[in-house]
Amino acid sequence: MPHPVRSDARDNRARILEAARTVFGEECLGAPMREVARRAGVGPATLYRHFPAKRDLLAETFAEQRRACRTAVRDALSDPDPWHGFRTLIERICELHARSSGFADAFMTAFPETTDFTADRELTLRAVAEVARRARQTGGLRQDFVVDDLVLILLAHRGLQDTPHQARIAASRRYAAYVIEAFRAPEVPTPLPPAARLADPLTRTTER
C-alpha cells in the first residue's frame, strides 16, 4: 500500500515550487538548483528527493501554465470561426507568457532540461499552422503569414519581462491587439520582407 504523503513533505514541495517560480522568473532557467533550495528553506537532499532532475522541477513548476496552453490550443482548433480562433490563441499565448516570465523562457528555449516544453511548443506551433491555414482560407488572415511569425512576436514579447507585473499584463494585451491587426488580411495586400526561419532551431515542426 502506498504511504500517505506527510504534511511536512507536502509543505516542502509547495515551498520548493513557489521558490522555483520566483528563481526561474528572476534569474532565467540557468539558475542552479541549490538557489531554489536556498529560497525554499530546504536542503539540497530534500529538493532532489522531490525532484531528482532539473527537468522534473521545471515541468512541475509550470504545470498549470502548460495545461492552460494546451487548453488554448484545443479551443482554437475547435473554434468554428478560424479567424476568431486564431486571434484568441494569440491573445491567450501572449497573456500566459506575460504572467510568467519563467514559463515564457521555458517555452521559448531549446535547453536540454526543457524537453517537456519542447513537446508543448511543437503542439502549439502545429496548432497555429493549422488554424492559420483555415483562417487564410476564410479570408481573415493575411495570405503571407507563416508560423515563424508567431515565434517572432513571442521573441519580441519577451522584452516586456522586466516591466512591473500589472503594467506587463496591460502592455501584453495591447501588444497582442496590435499584432492581431497586423495579421488581419488587408483590403490591399502590402508585400512583406521574407520571413526569417525562427521555428526550425527551436523545434522540428515546420508549417508545411
Biotite code that builds the C-alpha atoms (Angstrom):
import biotite.structure as struc

atoms = struc.array([
    struc.Atom([0.000, 0.000, 0.000], chain_id="A", res_id=1, res_name="MET", atom_name="CA", element="C"),
    struc.Atom([1.384, 3.468, -0.825], chain_id="A", res_id=2, res_name="PRO", atom_name="CA", element="C"),
    struc.Atom([2.248, 5.579, 2.190], chain_id="A", res_id=3, res_name="HIS", atom_name="CA", element="C"),
    struc.Atom([0.315, 8.857, 2.581], chain_id="A", res_id=4, res_name="PRO", atom_name="CA", element="C"),
    struc.Atom([2.413, 11.941, 1.966], chain_id="A", res_id=5, res_name="VAL", atom_name="CA", element="C"),
    struc.Atom([3.322, 13.592, 5.265], chain_id="A", res_id=6, res_name="ARG", atom_name="CA", element="C"),
    struc.Atom([2.192, 17.179, 5.788], chain_id="A", res_id=7, res_name="SER", atom_name="CA", element="C"),
    struc.Atom([5.767, 18.416, 6.183], chain_id="A", res_id=8, res_name="ASP", atom_name="CA", element="C"),
    struc.Atom([6.685, 16.783, 2.865], chain_id="A", res_id=9, res_name="ALA", atom_name="CA", element="C"),
    struc.Atom([3.703, 18.496, 1.185], chain_id="A", res_id=10, res_name="ARG", atom_name="CA", element="C"),
    struc.Atom([4.769, 21.802, 2.691], chain_id="A", res_id=11, res_name="ASP", atom_name="CA", element="C"),
    struc.Atom([8.336, 21.334, 1.489], chain_id="A", res_id=12, res_name="ASN", atom_name="CA", element="C"),
    struc.Atom([7.150, 20.522, -2.015], chain_id="A", res_id=13, res_name="ARG", atom_name="CA", element="C"),
    struc.Atom([4.904, 23.591, -2.098], chain_id="A", res_id=14, res_name="ALA", atom_name="CA", element="C"),
    struc.Atom([7.739, 25.840, -0.883], chain_id="A", res_id=15, res_name="ARG", atom_name="CA", element="C"),
    struc.Atom([10.103, 24.396, -3.473], chain_id="A", res_id=16, res_name="ILE", atom_name="CA", element="C"),
    struc.Atom([7.668, 25.048, -6.314], chain_id="A", res_id=17, res_name="LEU", atom_name="CA", element="C"),
    struc.Atom([6.960, 28.586, -5.135], chain_id="A", res_id=18, res_name="GLU", atom_name="CA", element="C"),
    struc.Atom([10.684, 29.278, -4.840], chain_id="A", res_id=19, res_name="ALA", atom_name="CA", element="C"),
    struc.Atom([11.304, 27.777, -8.287], chain_id="A", res_id=20, res_name="ALA", atom_name="CA", element="C"),
    struc.Atom([8.725, 30.098, -9.893], chain_id="A", res_id=21, res_name="ARG", atom_name="CA", element="C"),
    struc.Atom([10.476, 33.070, -8.331], chain_id="A", res_id=22, res_name="THR", atom_name="CA", element="C"),
    struc.Atom([14.036, 31.968, -9.069], chain_id="A", res_id=23, res_name="VAL", atom_name="CA", element="C"),
    struc.Atom([13.420, 30.932, -12.676], chain_id="A", res_id=24, res_name="PHE", atom_name="CA", element="C"),
    struc.Atom([11.418, 34.111, -13.236], chain_id="A", res_id=25, res_name="GLY", atom_name="CA", element="C"),
    struc.Atom([14.158, 36.354, -11.849], chain_id="A", res_id=26, res_name="GLU", atom_name="CA", element="C"),
    struc.Atom([17.305, 34.529, -12.944], chain_id="A", res_id=27, res_name="GLU", atom_name="CA", element="C"),
    struc.Atom([16.124, 32.555, -16.009], chain_id="A", res_id=28, res_name="CYS", atom_name="CA", element="C"),
    struc.Atom([16.315, 28.813, -16.455], chain_id="A", res_id=29, res_name="LEU", atom_name="CA", element="C"),
    struc.Atom([20.056, 28.682, -15.919], chain_id="A", res_id=30, res_name="GLY", atom_name="CA", element="C"),
    struc.Atom([19.610, 29.347, -12.193], chain_id="A", res_id=31, res_name="ALA", atom_name="CA", element="C"),
    struc.Atom([21.117, 26.484, -10.154], chain_id="A", res_id=32, res_name="PRO", atom_name="CA", element="C"),
    struc.Atom([19.002, 24.018, -8.208], chain_id="A", res_id=33, res_name="MET", atom_name="CA", element="C"),
    struc.Atom([20.825, 24.972, -4.996], chain_id="A", res_id=34, res_name="ARG", atom_name="CA", element="C"),
    struc.Atom([19.447, 28.505, -5.300], chain_id="A", res_id=35, res_name="GLU", atom_name="CA", element="C"),
    struc.Atom([15.931, 27.102, -5.462], chain_id="A", res_id=36, res_name="VAL", atom_name="CA", element="C"),
    struc.Atom([16.643, 25.029, -2.340], chain_id="A", res_id=37, res_name="ALA", atom_name="CA", element="C"),
    struc.Atom([18.033, 28.074, -0.544], chain_id="A", res_id=38, res_name="ARG", atom_name="CA", element="C"),
    struc.Atom([14.992, 30.227, -1.386], chain_id="A", res_id=39, res_name="ARG", atom_name="CA", element="C"),
    struc.Atom([12.673, 27.412, -0.290], chain_id="A", res_id=40, res_name="ALA", atom_name="CA", element="C"),
    struc.Atom([14.499, 26.983, 3.002], chain_id="A", res_id=41, res_name="GLY", atom_name="CA", element="C"),
    struc.Atom([15.221, 23.296, 2.438], chain_id="A", res_id=42, res_name="VAL", atom_name="CA", element="C"),
    struc.Atom([18.376, 21.291, 1.969], chain_id="A", res_id=43, res_name="GLY", atom_name="CA", element="C"),
    struc.Atom([19.563, 20.034, -1.427], chain_id="A", res_id=44, res_name="PRO", atom_name="CA", element="C"),
    struc.Atom([18.735, 16.459, -0.407], chain_id="A", res_id=45, res_name="ALA", atom_name="CA", element="C"),
    struc.Atom([15.115, 17.438, 0.209], chain_id="A", res_id=46, res_name="THR", atom_name="CA", element="C"),
    struc.Atom([14.926, 19.198, -3.130], chain_id="A", res_id=47, res_name="LEU", atom_name="CA", element="C"),
    struc.Atom([16.318, 16.223, -5.042], chain_id="A", res_id=48, res_name="TYR", atom_name="CA", element="C"),
    struc.Atom([14.083, 13.803, -3.146], chain_id="A", res_id=49, res_name="ARG", atom_name="CA", element="C"),
    struc.Atom([11.081, 15.615, -4.585], chain_id="A", res_id=50, res_name="HIS", atom_name="CA", element="C"),
    struc.Atom([12.609, 16.474, -7.970], chain_id="A", res_id=51, res_name="PHE", atom_name="CA", element="C"),
    struc.Atom([15.503, 14.163, -8.970], chain_id="A", res_id=52, res_name="PRO", atom_name="CA", element="C"),
    struc.Atom([16.365, 16.236, -12.079], chain_id="A", res_id=53, res_name="ALA", atom_name="CA", element="C"),
    struc.Atom([16.010, 19.858, -13.067], chain_id="A", res_id=54, res_name="LYS", atom_name="CA", element="C"),
    struc.Atom([13.662, 18.955, -15.922], chain_id="A", res_id=55, res_name="ARG", atom_name="CA", element="C"),
    struc.Atom([11.299, 17.397, -13.356], chain_id="A", res_id=56, res_name="ASP", atom_name="CA", element="C"),
    struc.Atom([11.276, 20.610, -11.362], chain_id="A", res_id=57, res_name="LEU", atom_name="CA", element="C"),
    struc.Atom([10.702, 22.760, -14.434], chain_id="A", res_id=58, res_name="LEU", atom_name="CA", element="C"),
    struc.Atom([7.832, 20.579, -15.659], chain_id="A", res_id=59, res_name="ALA", atom_name="CA", element="C"),
    struc.Atom([6.048, 20.702, -12.303], chain_id="A", res_id=60, res_name="GLU", atom_name="CA", element="C"),
    struc.Atom([6.802, 24.377, -11.635], chain_id="A", res_id=61, res_name="THR", atom_name="CA", element="C"),
    struc.Atom([4.951, 25.430, -14.776], chain_id="A", res_id=62, res_name="PHE", atom_name="CA", element="C"),
    struc.Atom([2.415, 22.583, -14.965], chain_id="A", res_id=63, res_name="ALA", atom_name="CA", element="C"),
    struc.Atom([-0.535, 24.961, -14.643], chain_id="A", res_id=64, res_name="GLU", atom_name="CA", element="C"),
    struc.Atom([0.706, 27.176, -17.470], chain_id="A", res_id=65, res_name="GLN", atom_name="CA", element="C"),
    struc.Atom([1.355, 24.142, -19.666], chain_id="A", res_id=66, res_name="ARG", atom_name="CA", element="C"),
    struc.Atom([-2.207, 22.920, -19.121], chain_id="A", res_id=67, res_name="ARG", atom_name="CA", element="C"),
    struc.Atom([-3.557, 26.373, -19.936], chain_id="A", res_id=68, res_name="ALA", atom_name="CA", element="C"),
    struc.Atom([-1.517, 26.463, -23.133], chain_id="A", res_id=69, res_name="CYS", atom_name="CA", element="C"),
    struc.Atom([-2.823, 23.071, -24.245], chain_id="A", res_id=70, res_name="ARG", atom_name="CA", element="C"),
    struc.Atom([-6.384, 24.197, -23.492], chain_id="A", res_id=71, res_name="THR", atom_name="CA", element="C"),
    struc.Atom([-5.880, 27.330, -25.600], chain_id="A", res_id=72, res_name="ALA", atom_name="CA", element="C"),
    struc.Atom([-4.653, 25.164, -28.472], chain_id="A", res_id=73, res_name="VAL", atom_name="CA", element="C"),
    struc.Atom([-7.652, 22.819, -28.248], chain_id="A", res_id=74, res_name="ARG", atom_name="CA", element="C"),
    struc.Atom([-10.084, 25.734, -28.111], chain_id="A", res_id=75, res_name="ASP", atom_name="CA", element="C"),
    struc.Atom([-8.521, 27.371, -31.166], chain_id="A", res_id=76, res_name="ALA", atom_name="CA", element="C"),
    struc.Atom([-8.666, 24.156, -33.180], chain_id="A", res_id=77, res_name="LEU", atom_name="CA", element="C"),
    struc.Atom([-12.315, 23.563, -32.274], chain_id="A", res_id=78, res_name="SER", atom_name="CA", element="C"),
    struc.Atom([-13.473, 27.146, -32.909], chain_id="A", res_id=79, res_name="ASP", atom_name="CA", element="C"),
    struc.Atom([-15.944, 27.170, -35.835], chain_id="A", res_id=80, res_name="PRO", atom_name="CA", element="C"),
    struc.Atom([-14.636, 30.619, -36.817], chain_id="A", res_id=81, res_name="ASP", atom_name="CA", element="C"),
    struc.Atom([-10.962, 30.122, -37.762], chain_id="A", res_id=82, res_name="PRO", atom_name="CA", element="C"),
    struc.Atom([-10.102, 33.828, -37.645], chain_id="A", res_id=83, res_name="TRP", atom_name="CA", element="C"),
    struc.Atom([-11.632, 34.150, -34.171], chain_id="A", res_id=84, res_name="HIS", atom_name="CA", element="C"),
    struc.Atom([-9.782, 31.003, -33.086], chain_id="A", res_id=85, res_name="GLY", atom_name="CA", element="C"),
    struc.Atom([-6.507, 32.400, -34.406], chain_id="A", res_id=86, res_name="PHE", atom_name="CA", element="C"),
    struc.Atom([-6.978, 35.774, -32.677], chain_id="A", res_id=87, res_name="ARG", atom_name="CA", element="C"),
    struc.Atom([-7.924, 34.176, -29.377], chain_id="A", res_id=88, res_name="THR", atom_name="CA", element="C"),
    struc.Atom([-4.944, 31.832, -29.472], chain_id="A", res_id=89, res_name="LEU", atom_name="CA", element="C"),
    struc.Atom([-2.536, 34.752, -29.980], chain_id="A", res_id=90, res_name="ILE", atom_name="CA", element="C"),
    struc.Atom([-4.137, 36.651, -27.091], chain_id="A", res_id=91, res_name="GLU", atom_name="CA", element="C"),
    struc.Atom([-4.024, 33.700, -24.710], chain_id="A", res_id=92, res_name="ARG", atom_name="CA", element="C"),
    struc.Atom([-0.443, 32.724, -25.507], chain_id="A", res_id=93, res_name="ILE", atom_name="CA", element="C"),
    struc.Atom([0.744, 36.309, -25.003], chain_id="A", res_id=94, res_name="CYS", atom_name="CA", element="C"),
    struc.Atom([-1.069, 36.562, -21.678], chain_id="A", res_id=95, res_name="GLU", atom_name="CA", element="C"),
    struc.Atom([0.367, 33.260, -20.450], chain_id="A", res_id=96, res_name="LEU", atom_name="CA", element="C"),
    struc.Atom([3.859, 34.477, -21.275], chain_id="A", res_id=97, res_name="HIS", atom_name="CA", element="C"),
    struc.Atom([3.243, 37.861, -19.663], chain_id="A", res_id=98, res_name="ALA", atom_name="CA", element="C"),
    struc.Atom([2.015, 36.321, -16.415], chain_id="A", res_id=99, res_name="ARG", atom_name="CA", element="C"),
    struc.Atom([5.020, 34.018, -16.034], chain_id="A", res_id=100, res_name="SER", atom_name="CA", element="C"),
    struc.Atom([8.397, 35.026, -17.416], chain_id="A", res_id=101, res_name="SER", atom_name="CA", element="C"),
    struc.Atom([9.833, 31.687, -16.312], chain_id="A", res_id=102, res_name="GLY", atom_name="CA", element="C"),
    struc.Atom([7.243, 29.834, -18.382], chain_id="A", res_id=103, res_name="PHE", atom_name="CA", element="C"),
    struc.Atom([7.955, 32.125, -21.338], chain_id="A", res_id=104, res_name="ALA", atom_name="CA", element="C"),
    struc.Atom([11.662, 31.265, -21.142], chain_id="A", res_id=105, res_name="ASP", atom_name="CA", element="C"),
    struc.Atom([10.983, 27.531, -20.807], chain_id="A", res_id=106, res_name="ALA", atom_name="CA", element="C"),
    struc.Atom([8.559, 27.621, -23.733], chain_id="A", res_id=107, res_name="PHE", atom_name="CA", element="C"),
    struc.Atom([10.923, 29.543, -26.000], chain_id="A", res_id=108, res_name="MET", atom_name="CA", element="C"),
    struc.Atom([14.258, 27.983, -25.028], chain_id="A", res_id=109, res_name="THR", atom_name="CA", element="C"),
    struc.Atom([15.821, 24.875, -26.530], chain_id="A", res_id=110, res_name="ALA", atom_name="CA", element="C"),
    struc.Atom([17.545, 23.822, -23.266], chain_id="A", res_id=111, res_name="PHE", atom_name="CA", element="C"),
    struc.Atom([18.116, 20.078, -22.736], chain_id="A", res_id=112, res_name="PRO", atom_name="CA", element="C"),
    struc.Atom([16.201, 20.442, -19.444], chain_id="A", res_id=113, res_name="GLU", atom_name="CA", element="C"),
    struc.Atom([13.051, 21.640, -21.224], chain_id="A", res_id=114, res_name="THR", atom_name="CA", element="C"),
    struc.Atom([12.099, 18.532, -23.185], chain_id="A", res_id=115, res_name="THR", atom_name="CA", element="C"),
    struc.Atom([8.504, 18.655, -21.895], chain_id="A", res_id=116, res_name="ASP", atom_name="CA", element="C"),
    struc.Atom([8.213, 22.233, -23.104], chain_id="A", res_id=117, res_name="PHE", atom_name="CA", element="C"),
    struc.Atom([9.609, 21.231, -26.479], chain_id="A", res_id=118, res_name="THR", atom_name="CA", element="C"),
    struc.Atom([6.610, 18.920, -26.910], chain_id="A", res_id=119, res_name="ALA", atom_name="CA", element="C"),
    struc.Atom([4.245, 21.699, -25.834], chain_id="A", res_id=120, res_name="ASP", atom_name="CA", element="C"),
    struc.Atom([5.884, 24.136, -28.222], chain_id="A", res_id=121, res_name="ARG", atom_name="CA", element="C"),
    struc.Atom([5.650, 21.670, -31.089], chain_id="A", res_id=122, res_name="GLU", atom_name="CA", element="C"),
    struc.Atom([1.957, 21.108, -30.355], chain_id="A", res_id=123, res_name="LEU", atom_name="CA", element="C"),
    struc.Atom([1.333, 24.857, -30.247], chain_id="A", res_id=124, res_name="THR", atom_name="CA", element="C"),
    struc.Atom([3.165, 25.576, -33.487], chain_id="A", res_id=125, res_name="LEU", atom_name="CA", element="C"),
    struc.Atom([1.305, 22.777, -35.247], chain_id="A", res_id=126, res_name="ARG", atom_name="CA", element="C"),
    struc.Atom([-1.985, 24.185, -33.986], chain_id="A", res_id=127, res_name="ALA", atom_name="CA", element="C"),
    struc.Atom([-1.101, 27.721, -35.082], chain_id="A", res_id=128, res_name="VAL", atom_name="CA", element="C"),
    struc.Atom([-0.156, 26.440, -38.527], chain_id="A", res_id=129, res_name="ALA", atom_name="CA", element="C"),
    struc.Atom([-3.478, 24.580, -38.870], chain_id="A", res_id=130, res_name="GLU", atom_name="CA", element="C"),
    struc.Atom([-5.646, 27.406, -37.513], chain_id="A", res_id=131, res_name="VAL", atom_name="CA", element="C"),
    struc.Atom([-3.745, 29.854, -39.730], chain_id="A", res_id=132, res_name="ALA", atom_name="CA", element="C"),
    struc.Atom([-4.371, 27.666, -42.767], chain_id="A", res_id=133, res_name="ARG", atom_name="CA", element="C"),
    struc.Atom([-8.099, 27.737, -42.078], chain_id="A", res_id=134, res_name="ARG", atom_name="CA", element="C"),
    struc.Atom([-8.097, 31.469, -41.331], chain_id="A", res_id=135, res_name="ALA", atom_name="CA", element="C"),
    struc.Atom([-6.338, 32.181, -44.621], chain_id="A", res_id=136, res_name="ARG", atom_name="CA", element="C"),
    struc.Atom([-8.932, 30.126, -46.487], chain_id="A", res_id=137, res_name="GLN", atom_name="CA", element="C"),
    struc.Atom([-11.800, 32.113, -44.950], chain_id="A", res_id=138, res_name="THR", atom_name="CA", element="C"),
    struc.Atom([-10.099, 35.424, -45.722], chain_id="A", res_id=139, res_name="GLY", atom_name="CA", element="C"),
    struc.Atom([-9.477, 36.639, -42.170], chain_id="A", res_id=140, res_name="GLY", atom_name="CA", element="C"),
    struc.Atom([-5.718, 36.157, -42.060], chain_id="A", res_id=141, res_name="LEU", atom_name="CA", element="C"),
    struc.Atom([-3.240, 37.678, -44.470], chain_id="A", res_id=142, res_name="ARG", atom_name="CA", element="C"),
    struc.Atom([-2.007, 35.166, -47.021], chain_id="A", res_id=143, res_name="GLN", atom_name="CA", element="C"),
    struc.Atom([1.704, 35.580, -46.286], chain_id="A", res_id=144, res_name="ASP", atom_name="CA", element="C"),
    struc.Atom([1.523, 34.641, -42.591], chain_id="A", res_id=145, res_name="PHE", atom_name="CA", element="C"),
    struc.Atom([3.893, 31.804, -41.640], chain_id="A", res_id=146, res_name="VAL", atom_name="CA", element="C"),
    struc.Atom([4.283, 30.053, -38.302], chain_id="A", res_id=147, res_name="VAL", atom_name="CA", element="C"),
    struc.Atom([7.701, 31.669, -37.825], chain_id="A", res_id=148, res_name="ASP", atom_name="CA", element="C"),
    struc.Atom([5.801, 34.937, -37.389], chain_id="A", res_id=149, res_name="ASP", atom_name="CA", element="C"),
    struc.Atom([4.398, 33.593, -34.109], chain_id="A", res_id=150, res_name="LEU", atom_name="CA", element="C"),
    struc.Atom([7.933, 32.862, -32.908], chain_id="A", res_id=151, res_name="VAL", atom_name="CA", element="C"),
    struc.Atom([8.913, 36.383, -33.954], chain_id="A", res_id=152, res_name="LEU", atom_name="CA", element="C"),
    struc.Atom([6.161, 38.039, -31.925], chain_id="A", res_id=153, res_name="ILE", atom_name="CA", element="C"),
    struc.Atom([6.896, 35.885, -28.868], chain_id="A", res_id=154, res_name="LEU", atom_name="CA", element="C"),
    struc.Atom([10.599, 36.739, -29.039], chain_id="A", res_id=155, res_name="LEU", atom_name="CA", element="C"),
    struc.Atom([9.669, 40.419, -29.171], chain_id="A", res_id=156, res_name="ALA", atom_name="CA", element="C"),
    struc.Atom([7.137, 39.896, -26.385], chain_id="A", res_id=157, res_name="HIS", atom_name="CA", element="C"),
    struc.Atom([9.911, 38.740, -24.057], chain_id="A", res_id=158, res_name="ARG", atom_name="CA", element="C"),
    struc.Atom([11.048, 42.367, -23.953], chain_id="A", res_id=159, res_name="GLY", atom_name="CA", element="C"),
    struc.Atom([8.171, 43.012, -21.519], chain_id="A", res_id=160, res_name="LEU", atom_name="CA", element="C"),
    struc.Atom([9.577, 40.682, -18.860], chain_id="A", res_id=161, res_name="GLN", atom_name="CA", element="C"),
    struc.Atom([11.356, 43.416, -16.899], chain_id="A", res_id=162, res_name="ASP", atom_name="CA", element="C"),
    struc.Atom([8.189, 45.511, -16.690], chain_id="A", res_id=163, res_name="THR", atom_name="CA", element="C"),
    struc.Atom([6.241, 45.527, -13.364], chain_id="A", res_id=164, res_name="PRO", atom_name="CA", element="C"),
    struc.Atom([3.584, 42.802, -13.319], chain_id="A", res_id=165, res_name="HIS", atom_name="CA", element="C"),
    struc.Atom([0.396, 44.855, -13.720], chain_id="A", res_id=166, res_name="GLN", atom_name="CA", element="C"),
    struc.Atom([1.906, 47.092, -16.385], chain_id="A", res_id=167, res_name="ALA", atom_name="CA", element="C"),
    struc.Atom([3.258, 43.999, -18.140], chain_id="A", res_id=168, res_name="ARG", atom_name="CA", element="C"),
    struc.Atom([-0.196, 42.405, -18.362], chain_id="A", res_id=169, res_name="ILE", atom_name="CA", element="C"),
    struc.Atom([-1.759, 45.597, -19.744], chain_id="A", res_id=170, res_name="ALA", atom_name="CA", element="C"),
    struc.Atom([1.106, 46.101, -22.210], chain_id="A", res_id=171, res_name="ALA", atom_name="CA", element="C"),
    struc.Atom([0.887, 42.470, -23.318], chain_id="A", res_id=172, res_name="SER", atom_name="CA", element="C"),
    struc.Atom([-2.807, 42.782, -24.132], chain_id="A", res_id=173, res_name="ARG", atom_name="CA", element="C"),
    struc.Atom([-2.230, 45.943, -26.154], chain_id="A", res_id=174, res_name="ARG", atom_name="CA", element="C"),
    struc.Atom([0.739, 44.320, -27.881], chain_id="A", res_id=175, res_name="TYR", atom_name="CA", element="C"),
    struc.Atom([-1.404, 41.310, -28.821], chain_id="A", res_id=176, res_name="ALA", atom_name="CA", element="C"),
    struc.Atom([-4.097, 43.614, -30.218], chain_id="A", res_id=177, res_name="ALA", atom_name="CA", element="C"),
    struc.Atom([-1.566, 45.420, -32.410], chain_id="A", res_id=178, res_name="TYR", atom_name="CA", element="C"),
    struc.Atom([-0.141, 42.108, -33.612], chain_id="A", res_id=179, res_name="VAL", atom_name="CA", element="C"),
    struc.Atom([-3.577, 40.744, -34.497], chain_id="A", res_id=180, res_name="ILE", atom_name="CA", element="C"),
    struc.Atom([-4.352, 43.876, -36.513], chain_id="A", res_id=181, res_name="GLU", atom_name="CA", element="C"),
    struc.Atom([-1.062, 43.395, -38.362], chain_id="A", res_id=182, res_name="ALA", atom_name="CA", element="C"),
    struc.Atom([-2.053, 39.796, -39.163], chain_id="A", res_id=183, res_name="PHE", atom_name="CA", element="C"),
    struc.Atom([-5.530, 40.733, -40.411], chain_id="A", res_id=184, res_name="ARG", atom_name="CA", element="C"),
    struc.Atom([-5.925, 40.368, -44.186], chain_id="A", res_id=185, res_name="ALA", atom_name="CA", element="C"),
    struc.Atom([-5.686, 43.878, -45.699], chain_id="A", res_id=186, res_name="PRO", atom_name="CA", element="C"),
    struc.Atom([-8.008, 45.128, -48.417], chain_id="A", res_id=187, res_name="GLU", atom_name="CA", element="C"),
    struc.Atom([-4.940, 45.975, -50.466], chain_id="A", res_id=188, res_name="VAL", atom_name="CA", element="C"),
    struc.Atom([-2.112, 43.484, -49.768], chain_id="A", res_id=189, res_name="PRO", atom_name="CA", element="C"),
    struc.Atom([1.267, 45.017, -48.954], chain_id="A", res_id=190, res_name="THR", atom_name="CA", element="C"),
    struc.Atom([4.267, 42.740, -49.572], chain_id="A", res_id=191, res_name="PRO", atom_name="CA", element="C"),
    struc.Atom([6.378, 41.903, -46.530], chain_id="A", res_id=192, res_name="LEU", atom_name="CA", element="C"),
    struc.Atom([10.115, 41.146, -46.375], chain_id="A", res_id=193, res_name="PRO", atom_name="CA", element="C"),
    struc.Atom([10.936, 37.424, -46.475], chain_id="A", res_id=194, res_name="PRO", atom_name="CA", element="C"),
    struc.Atom([10.159, 35.570, -43.253], chain_id="A", res_id=195, res_name="ALA", atom_name="CA", element="C"),
    struc.Atom([13.055, 34.595, -41.003], chain_id="A", res_id=196, res_name="ALA", atom_name="CA", element="C"),
    struc.Atom([13.140, 30.871, -40.279], chain_id="A", res_id=197, res_name="ARG", atom_name="CA", element="C"),
    struc.Atom([12.894, 31.102, -36.489], chain_id="A", res_id=198, res_name="LEU", atom_name="CA", element="C"),
    struc.Atom([10.883, 27.998, -35.630], chain_id="A", res_id=199, res_name="ALA", atom_name="CA", element="C"),
    struc.Atom([13.354, 25.450, -37.000], chain_id="A", res_id=200, res_name="ASP", atom_name="CA", element="C"),
    struc.Atom([16.104, 25.988, -34.363], chain_id="A", res_id=201, res_name="PRO", atom_name="CA", element="C"),
    struc.Atom([13.523, 25.540, -31.603], chain_id="A", res_id=202, res_name="LEU", atom_name="CA", element="C"),
    struc.Atom([11.639, 22.529, -32.898], chain_id="A", res_id=203, res_name="THR", atom_name="CA", element="C"),
    struc.Atom([11.431, 20.141, -35.800], chain_id="A", res_id=204, res_name="ARG", atom_name="CA", element="C"),
    struc.Atom([7.954, 21.427, -36.589], chain_id="A", res_id=205, res_name="THR", atom_name="CA", element="C"),
    struc.Atom([7.569, 23.293, -39.858], chain_id="A", res_id=206, res_name="THR", atom_name="CA", element="C"),
    struc.Atom([4.459, 24.829, -41.323], chain_id="A", res_id=207, res_name="GLU", atom_name="CA", element="C"),
    struc.Atom([4.413, 22.794, -44.498], chain_id="A", res_id=208, res_name="ARG", atom_name="CA", element="C"),
])
